[in-house]
Amino acid sequence: MGLFSSLGVTIGKGFYIMREAVDEGLPLSIALKVLALSFPFFIAWAFPASVLLATLLTYSRLTSDSELIALRSCGVSIYRLVLPTIILSFIVTGITFTFNEYVVPAAEYQATLTLERALNKEKPSFQERNIFYREYGKPEQEGKKEKKNDETVLKRLFYAQEFDGERMKGLTILDWSQKGLNQIVTAESAVWNLTKSTWDFFNGTIYLVAPDASYRNIVRFEHQQLQLPRTPLDLANKKRDYDEMNIAQATERLELERQSGDEDEIRKLRIRIQQKIAIPFACVVCGLVGGSLGNRPQRTNKATGFGISVLVIFSYYLLGAIGDALGLSGSLPPFIAAWLPNLLGLGVGGFLLVRAAQ
């Protein structure tokens, strides 16, 4: 664990912190604090590699002492010999999942805040500028004619230039939610009315556009209440990155995105949520592969075991990147995209185990 996590934090974060310390004058104490807060993220990724290396070295030691030969000669099958590894892998999977759910997001969030404060780049807990909200919906049916597809269309576009945590400023809303009626709303500012669950718009204009693109009516107002969803306010107040959210927070963000109907963001969040479940199960994959490779007749020393571990982990993360890209492009469902490395890894591990048992 120490070997893989130290290697990961050095390559993944250490060089970046060193550059910031030199270029921006980052104090040494802050740099060390950020590195310490970054360790949990790399520890979570080091669990599978550690299981693989430990399994390879353990079975190599049993092979060098002829313990495996003695057990096999007594009729003990390969499957029985690998069973303790699988059980341990599931235990480590539970530890990894708990660690990745409760420790990693909080540590990553604190590391981001600490670095931003030290560099005087601290950002508020809300989005300050250019708030976009796109609301999608099913196209309205004409008469009783049924649509042959489930595609959605843009129903409403909400844009605000600025947000101070309470009031939106410089608003423009394009509304196509009603058939045969297009509406454009501009306003200097708007606030969410908690008591009435509506938006209070101030100093604005409503343009009603006819189907022939002519202005049907123009209404100017000082104060106007409009029945629009609260979602733009919720989205502006949610600024954590994916690595800084646990499953509950990511699911809450997913529900907000579902209200907007943004399929790309919804697909991305679904993949990230599945990955938070799938990545801990890499321990089981590594345990199965390590047990299968370790039960070969030849002995594996520490250097060879480390090399095999790095190769297997690199292959796993490469498959993860491929699955992620295919999932984001829509070529694979989110579940398959997130679990692709595990599914292929279990297939390879099972094949190696059967070969070792023959």
DACOR-V486587 format. One record per residue. N is the residue number from 0. RES is the residue in one letter. PHI is phi in radians with two decimals (none if undefined). OMEGA is omega in whole degrees, 0 to 359 (none if undefined). NEAR is the number of other C-alpha atoms within 8 Angstrom. Layout:
BEGIN
n:N res:RES phi:PHI omega:OMEGA near:NEAR
n:N res:RES phi:PHI omega:OMEGA near:NEAR
END
This chain:
BEGIN
n:0 res:M phi:none omega:179 near:8
n:1 res:G phi:-1.10 omega:181 near:5
n:2 res:L phi:-1.12 omega:185 near:6
n:3 res:F phi:-1.25 omega:180 near:11
n:4 res:S phi:-1.19 omega:178 near:13
n:5 res:S phi:-1.14 omega:177 near:10
n:6 res:L phi:-1.11 omega:181 near:8
n:7 res:G phi:-1.15 omega:183 near:10
n:8 res:V phi:-1.23 omega:178 near:13
n:9 res:T phi:-1.19 omega:181 near:9
n:10 res:I phi:-1.32 omega:187 near:8
n:11 res:G phi:-1.38 omega:185 near:8
n:12 res:K phi:-2.32 omega:188 near:11
n:13 res:G phi:-1.06 omega:182 near:10
n:14 res:F phi:-1.16 omega:179 near:9
n:15 res:Y phi:-1.15 omega:180 near:8
n:16 res:I phi:-1.15 omega:178 near:10
n:17 res:M phi:-1.10 omega:179 near:9
n:18 res:R phi:-1.14 omega:178 near:8
n:19 res:E phi:-1.13 omega:180 near:10
n:20 res:A phi:-1.12 omega:181 near:12
n:21 res:V phi:-1.38 omega:186 near:8
n:22 res:D phi:-1.34 omega:186 near:7
n:23 res:E phi:-1.83 omega:181 near:7
n:24 res:G phi:1.21 omega:181 near:7
n:25 res:L phi:-1.19 omega:180 near:12
n:26 res:P phi:-1.06 omega:182 near:7
n:27 res:L phi:-1.07 omega:181 near:7
n:28 res:S phi:-1.11 omega:179 near:6
n:29 res:I phi:-1.19 omega:180 near:11
n:30 res:A phi:-1.05 omega:179 near:12
n:31 res:L phi:-1.17 omega:179 near:8
n:32 res:K phi:-1.14 omega:179 near:9
n:33 res:V phi:-1.13 omega:177 near:12
n:34 res:L phi:-1.09 omega:179 near:13
n:35 res:A phi:-1.10 omega:179 near:7
n:36 res:L phi:-1.25 omega:179 near:11
n:37 res:S phi:-1.46 omega:183 near:13
n:38 res:F phi:-1.02 omega:182 near:11
n:39 res:P phi:-0.97 omega:180 near:10
n:40 res:F phi:-1.05 omega:182 near:11
n:41 res:F phi:-1.37 omega:174 near:12
n:42 res:I phi:-1.13 omega:179 near:11
n:43 res:A phi:-1.06 omega:178 near:11
n:44 res:W phi:-1.31 omega:182 near:9
n:45 res:A phi:-1.43 omega:180 near:11
n:46 res:F phi:-0.95 omega:181 near:12
n:47 res:P phi:-1.06 omega:180 near:14
n:48 res:A phi:-1.10 omega:180 near:14
n:49 res:S phi:-1.17 omega:177 near:10
n:50 res:V phi:-1.06 omega:181 near:13
n:51 res:L phi:-1.12 omega:181 near:14
n:52 res:L phi:-1.15 omega:179 near:12
n:53 res:A phi:-1.08 omega:180 near:8
n:54 res:T phi:-1.15 omega:179 near:13
n:55 res:L phi:-1.06 omega:182 near:14
n:56 res:L phi:-1.22 omega:180 near:13
n:57 res:T phi:-1.15 omega:180 near:9
n:58 res:Y phi:-1.21 omega:175 near:11
n:59 res:S phi:-1.13 omega:178 near:14
n:60 res:R phi:-1.15 omega:178 near:9
n:61 res:L phi:-1.11 omega:178 near:10
n:62 res:T phi:-1.19 omega:182 near:14
n:63 res:S phi:-1.12 omega:178 near:8
n:64 res:D phi:-1.60 omega:180 near:6
n:65 res:S phi:1.08 omega:178 near:8
n:66 res:E phi:-1.20 omega:180 near:9
n:67 res:L phi:-1.15 omega:178 near:9
n:68 res:I phi:-1.11 omega:179 near:8
n:69 res:A phi:-1.10 omega:180 near:8
n:70 res:L phi:-1.16 omega:180 near:9
n:71 res:R phi:-1.14 omega:179 near:10
n:72 res:S phi:-1.19 omega:177 near:7
n:73 res:C phi:-1.52 omega:177 near:6
n:74 res:G phi:1.63 omega:178 near:6
n:75 res:V phi:-1.35 omega:184 near:9
n:76 res:S phi:-1.41 omega:176 near:8
n:77 res:I phi:-1.05 omega:182 near:11
n:78 res:Y phi:-1.09 omega:178 near:8
n:79 res:R phi:-1.21 omega:180 near:8
n:80 res:L phi:-1.23 omega:182 near:8
n:81 res:V phi:-1.48 omega:184 near:11
n:82 res:L phi:-0.97 omega:178 near:8
n:83 res:P phi:-1.03 omega:178 near:8
n:84 res:T phi:-1.12 omega:181 near:11
n:85 res:I phi:-1.13 omega:179 near:11
n:86 res:I phi:-1.09 omega:179 near:8
n:87 res:L phi:-1.09 omega:180 near:8
n:88 res:S phi:-1.10 omega:178 near:12
n:89 res:F phi:-1.17 omega:177 near:11
n:90 res:I phi:-1.12 omega:179 near:8
n:91 res:V phi:-1.15 omega:176 near:10
n:92 res:T phi:-1.05 omega:177 near:13
n:93 res:G phi:-1.09 omega:178 near:9
n:94 res:I phi:-1.12 omega:180 near:8
n:95 res:T phi:-1.09 omega:180 near:11
n:96 res:F phi:-1.08 omega:179 near:11
n:97 res:T phi:-1.11 omega:180 near:9
n:98 res:F phi:-1.11 omega:182 near:10
n:99 res:N phi:-1.26 omega:183 near:13
n:100 res:E phi:-1.59 omega:188 near:11
n:101 res:Y phi:-1.90 omega:185 near:9
n:102 res:V phi:-1.78 omega:187 near:10
n:103 res:V phi:-1.06 omega:182 near:14
n:104 res:P phi:-1.04 omega:180 near:13
n:105 res:A phi:-1.14 omega:180 near:10
n:106 res:A phi:-1.17 omega:179 near:13
n:107 res:E phi:-1.11 omega:180 near:13
n:108 res:Y phi:-1.13 omega:179 near:10
n:109 res:Q phi:-1.18 omega:177 near:9
n:110 res:A phi:-1.11 omega:179 near:13
n:111 res:T phi:-1.12 omega:180 near:9
n:112 res:L phi:-1.11 omega:181 near:9
n:113 res:T phi:-1.09 omega:181 near:10
n:114 res:L phi:-1.19 omega:180 near:10
n:115 res:E phi:-1.15 omega:179 near:11
n:116 res:R phi:-1.15 omega:181 near:9
n:117 res:A phi:-1.18 omega:181 near:9
n:118 res:L phi:-1.64 omega:182 near:9
n:119 res:N phi:1.00 omega:178 near:6
n:120 res:K phi:-2.10 omega:183 near:7
n:121 res:E phi:-1.10 omega:180 near:8
n:122 res:K phi:-1.81 omega:177 near:6
n:123 res:P phi:-1.17 omega:181 near:6
n:124 res:S phi:-1.38 omega:179 near:7
n:125 res:F phi:-2.49 omega:179 near:10
n:126 res:Q phi:-1.40 omega:186 near:12
n:127 res:E phi:-1.48 omega:187 near:11
n:128 res:R phi:-2.35 omega:172 near:8
n:129 res:N phi:0.92 omega:177 near:9
n:130 res:I phi:-1.57 omega:178 near:14
n:131 res:F phi:-1.94 omega:173 near:9
n:132 res:Y phi:-2.44 omega:179 near:10
n:133 res:R phi:-1.94 omega:180 near:12
n:134 res:E phi:-1.88 omega:181 near:12
n:135 res:Y phi:-1.90 omega:178 near:12
n:136 res:G phi:-2.84 omega:178 near:9
n:137 res:K phi:-1.24 omega:175 near:8
n:138 res:P phi:-1.16 omega:181 near:7
n:139 res:E phi:-1.21 omega:181 near:5
n:140 res:Q phi:-1.46 omega:178 near:8
n:141 res:E phi:-1.62 omega:182 near:5
n:142 res:G phi:1.11 omega:180 near:4
n:143 res:K phi:-1.89 omega:181 near:5
n:144 res:K phi:-1.26 omega:183 near:6
n:145 res:E phi:-1.64 omega:177 near:5
n:146 res:K phi:-1.42 omega:183 near:6
n:147 res:K phi:-1.55 omega:180 near:4
n:148 res:N phi:-2.30 omega:182 near:4
n:149 res:D phi:-1.87 omega:180 near:6
n:150 res:E phi:-1.16 omega:178 near:6
n:151 res:T phi:-1.86 omega:179 near:8
n:152 res:V phi:-2.19 omega:179 near:8
n:153 res:L phi:-1.26 omega:181 near:10
n:154 res:K phi:-1.76 omega:184 near:11
n:155 res:R phi:-2.67 omega:176 near:12
n:156 res:L phi:-2.13 omega:182 near:12
n:157 res:F phi:-1.96 omega:179 near:13
n:158 res:Y phi:-2.40 omega:175 near:11
n:159 res:A phi:-2.30 omega:181 near:14
n:160 res:Q phi:-1.26 omega:184 near:11
n:161 res:E phi:-2.40 omega:176 near:11
n:162 res:F phi:-2.61 omega:182 near:13
n:163 res:D phi:-1.80 omega:182 near:7
n:164 res:G phi:1.73 omega:180 near:7
n:165 res:E phi:-2.40 omega:186 near:7
n:166 res:R phi:-2.04 omega:172 near:10
n:167 res:M phi:-1.49 omega:181 near:13
n:168 res:K phi:-2.30 omega:179 near:12
n:169 res:G phi:1.13 omega:188 near:11
n:170 res:L phi:-1.67 omega:171 near:15
n:171 res:T phi:-2.46 omega:179 near:11
n:172 res:I phi:-2.14 omega:174 near:12
n:173 res:L phi:-1.83 omega:189 near:11
n:174 res:D phi:-2.17 omega:174 near:11
n:175 res:W phi:-2.10 omega:187 near:11
n:176 res:S phi:-1.24 omega:180 near:8
n:177 res:Q phi:-1.82 omega:183 near:7
n:178 res:K phi:-1.14 omega:177 near:7
n:179 res:G phi:1.35 omega:181 near:6
n:180 res:L phi:-2.48 omega:175 near:11
n:181 res:N phi:-1.85 omega:186 near:14
n:182 res:Q phi:-2.32 omega:175 near:12
n:183 res:I phi:-2.11 omega:181 near:12
n:184 res:V phi:-2.09 omega:173 near:12
n:185 res:T phi:-2.14 omega:181 near:11
n:186 res:A phi:-2.72 omega:177 near:14
n:187 res:E phi:-1.20 omega:183 near:11
n:188 res:S phi:-2.73 omega:178 near:12
n:189 res:A phi:-2.76 omega:176 near:13
n:190 res:V phi:-2.31 omega:179 near:10
n:191 res:W phi:-1.49 omega:180 near:12
n:192 res:N phi:-1.59 omega:184 near:9
n:193 res:L phi:-1.14 omega:185 near:6
n:194 res:T phi:-1.21 omega:183 near:4
n:195 res:K phi:-1.85 omega:180 near:5
n:196 res:S phi:0.94 omega:177 near:9
n:197 res:T phi:-2.38 omega:174 near:13
n:198 res:W phi:-1.70 omega:173 near:13
n:199 res:D phi:-1.71 omega:179 near:12
n:200 res:F phi:-1.74 omega:183 near:15
n:201 res:F phi:-2.23 omega:175 near:12
n:202 res:N phi:0.92 omega:183 near:11
n:203 res:G phi:-2.51 omega:182 near:13
n:204 res:T phi:-2.43 omega:176 near:11
n:205 res:I phi:-1.96 omega:177 near:11
n:206 res:Y phi:-1.90 omega:175 near:12
n:207 res:L phi:-1.72 omega:186 near:12
n:208 res:V phi:-1.89 omega:179 near:14
n:209 res:A phi:-1.33 omega:179 near:11
n:210 res:P phi:-1.00 omega:179 near:8
n:211 res:D phi:-1.51 omega:176 near:5
n:212 res:A phi:1.30 omega:176 near:6
n:213 res:S phi:-1.61 omega:178 near:7
n:214 res:Y phi:-1.33 omega:179 near:9
n:215 res:R phi:-1.36 omega:182 near:8
n:216 res:N phi:-2.82 omega:177 near:7
n:217 res:I phi:-2.27 omega:183 near:9
n:218 res:V phi:-2.13 omega:175 near:7
n:219 res:R phi:-1.79 omega:185 near:8
n:220 res:F phi:-2.53 omega:172 near:9
n:221 res:E phi:-1.68 omega:178 near:8
n:222 res:H phi:-2.54 omega:182 near:9
n:223 res:Q phi:-2.52 omega:176 near:8
n:224 res:Q phi:-1.73 omega:181 near:8
n:225 res:L phi:-2.19 omega:179 near:8
n:226 res:Q phi:-1.48 omega:177 near:7
n:227 res:L phi:-2.10 omega:181 near:6
n:228 res:P phi:-1.16 omega:179 near:6
n:229 res:R phi:-1.38 omega:188 near:10
n:230 res:T phi:-0.89 omega:179 near:10
n:231 res:P phi:-0.98 omega:178 near:11
n:232 res:L phi:-1.18 omega:179 near:8
n:233 res:D phi:-1.13 omega:180 near:9
n:234 res:L phi:-1.15 omega:180 near:9
n:235 res:A phi:-1.18 omega:182 near:11
n:236 res:N phi:-1.59 omega:181 near:10
n:237 res:K phi:-1.92 omega:186 near:10
n:238 res:K phi:-2.15 omega:181 near:9
n:239 res:R phi:-1.26 omega:176 near:7
n:240 res:D phi:-1.34 omega:183 near:6
n:241 res:Y phi:-1.09 omega:180 near:7
n:242 res:D phi:-1.23 omega:182 near:8
n:243 res:E phi:-1.72 omega:179 near:12
n:244 res:M phi:-2.08 omega:171 near:12
n:245 res:N phi:-1.51 omega:185 near:11
n:246 res:I phi:-1.13 omega:180 near:9
n:247 res:A phi:-1.10 omega:180 near:7
n:248 res:Q phi:-1.19 omega:178 near:8
n:249 res:A phi:-1.18 omega:178 near:12
n:250 res:T phi:-1.16 omega:177 near:9
n:251 res:E phi:-1.10 omega:177 near:8
n:252 res:R phi:-1.14 omega:179 near:9
n:253 res:L phi:-1.10 omega:179 near:11
n:254 res:E phi:-1.11 omega:177 near:8
n:255 res:L phi:-1.13 omega:181 near:11
n:256 res:E phi:-1.18 omega:179 near:11
n:257 res:R phi:-1.16 omega:177 near:10
n:258 res:Q phi:-1.17 omega:179 near:8
n:259 res:S phi:-1.44 omega:180 near:11
n:260 res:G phi:1.37 omega:179 near:11
n:261 res:D phi:-1.32 omega:187 near:11
n:262 res:E phi:-1.13 omega:181 near:7
n:263 res:D phi:-1.11 omega:180 near:7
n:264 res:E phi:-1.22 omega:177 near:8
n:265 res:I phi:-1.11 omega:180 near:12
n:266 res:R phi:-1.10 omega:180 near:12
n:267 res:K phi:-1.11 omega:179 near:11
n:268 res:L phi:-1.15 omega:178 near:10
n:269 res:R phi:-1.09 omega:178 near:11
n:270 res:I phi:-1.15 omega:181 near:15
n:271 res:R phi:-1.12 omega:179 near:10
n:272 res:I phi:-1.15 omega:178 near:11
n:273 res:Q phi:-1.13 omega:179 near:12
n:274 res:Q phi:-1.15 omega:178 near:10
n:275 res:K phi:-1.13 omega:176 near:12
n:276 res:I phi:-1.60 omega:186 near:9
n:277 res:A phi:-1.31 omega:185 near:11
n:278 res:I phi:-1.06 omega:176 near:7
n:279 res:P phi:-1.02 omega:180 near:12
n:280 res:F phi:-1.27 omega:172 near:11
n:281 res:A phi:-1.08 omega:177 near:11
n:282 res:C phi:-1.08 omega:178 near:16
n:283 res:V phi:-1.17 omega:178 near:12
n:284 res:V phi:-1.07 omega:180 near:12
n:285 res:C phi:-1.16 omega:177 near:13
n:286 res:G phi:-1.13 omega:179 near:15
n:287 res:L phi:-1.17 omega:179 near:15
n:288 res:V phi:-1.14 omega:179 near:16
n:289 res:G phi:-1.13 omega:177 near:13
n:290 res:G phi:-1.14 omega:180 near:14
n:291 res:S phi:-1.20 omega:179 near:13
n:292 res:L phi:-1.25 omega:182 near:11
n:293 res:G phi:-1.23 omega:180 near:13
n:294 res:N phi:-1.55 omega:173 near:12
n:295 res:R phi:-1.30 omega:183 near:8
n:296 res:P phi:-1.09 omega:185 near:5
n:297 res:Q phi:-1.27 omega:181 near:6
n:298 res:R phi:-1.51 omega:179 near:9
n:299 res:T phi:-2.02 omega:178 near:10
n:300 res:N phi:-1.46 omega:185 near:8
n:301 res:K phi:-1.15 omega:181 near:7
n:302 res:A phi:-1.14 omega:179 near:6
n:303 res:T phi:-1.14 omega:179 near:8
n:304 res:G phi:-1.07 omega:178 near:12
n:305 res:F phi:-1.14 omega:179 near:9
n:306 res:G phi:-1.09 omega:178 near:8
n:307 res:I phi:-1.11 omega:180 near:8
n:308 res:S phi:-1.08 omega:180 near:11
n:309 res:V phi:-1.09 omega:181 near:9
n:310 res:L phi:-1.12 omega:181 near:8
n:311 res:V phi:-1.16 omega:180 near:8
n:312 res:I phi:-1.13 omega:177 near:10
n:313 res:F phi:-1.08 omega:178 near:8
n:314 res:S phi:-1.10 omega:180 near:8
n:315 res:Y phi:-1.11 omega:182 near:10
n:316 res:Y phi:-1.23 omega:176 near:9
n:317 res:L phi:-1.14 omega:176 near:8
n:318 res:L phi:-1.11 omega:177 near:10
n:319 res:G phi:-1.10 omega:178 near:12
n:320 res:A phi:-1.16 omega:178 near:8
n:321 res:I phi:-1.14 omega:178 near:8
n:322 res:G phi:-1.08 omega:179 near:14
n:323 res:D phi:-1.10 omega:180 near:11
n:324 res:A phi:-1.13 omega:179 near:8
n:325 res:L phi:-1.16 omega:179 near:11
n:326 res:G phi:-1.20 omega:180 near:17
n:327 res:L phi:-1.16 omega:178 near:11
n:328 res:S phi:-1.40 omega:180 near:7
n:329 res:G phi:1.55 omega:180 near:8
n:330 res:S phi:-1.30 omega:179 near:7
n:331 res:L phi:-2.21 omega:173 near:10
n:332 res:P phi:-1.10 omega:182 near:8
n:333 res:P phi:-0.96 omega:181 near:12
n:334 res:F phi:-1.12 omega:181 near:9
n:335 res:I phi:-1.15 omega:181 near:10
n:336 res:A phi:-1.07 omega:181 near:14
n:337 res:A phi:-1.33 omega:185 near:16
n:338 res:W phi:-1.69 omega:183 near:11
n:339 res:L phi:-0.98 omega:179 near:11
n:340 res:P phi:-1.06 omega:180 near:12
n:341 res:N phi:-1.16 omega:181 near:11
n:342 res:L phi:-1.12 omega:178 near:8
n:343 res:L phi:-1.19 omega:179 near:8
n:344 res:G phi:-1.11 omega:177 near:12
n:345 res:L phi:-1.12 omega:177 near:11
n:346 res:G phi:-1.12 omega:179 near:8
n:347 res:V phi:-1.16 omega:179 near:9
n:348 res:G phi:-1.09 omega:177 near:12
n:349 res:G phi:-1.12 omega:178 near:10
n:350 res:F phi:-1.10 omega:179 near:8
n:351 res:L phi:-1.11 omega:180 near:11
n:352 res:L phi:-1.18 omega:178 near:15
n:353 res:V phi:-1.13 omega:178 near:8
n:354 res:R phi:-1.09 omega:181 near:7
n:355 res:A phi:-1.20 omega:181 near:11
n:356 res:A phi:-1.37 omega:183 near:8
n:357 res:Q phi:-1.35 omega:none near:4
END
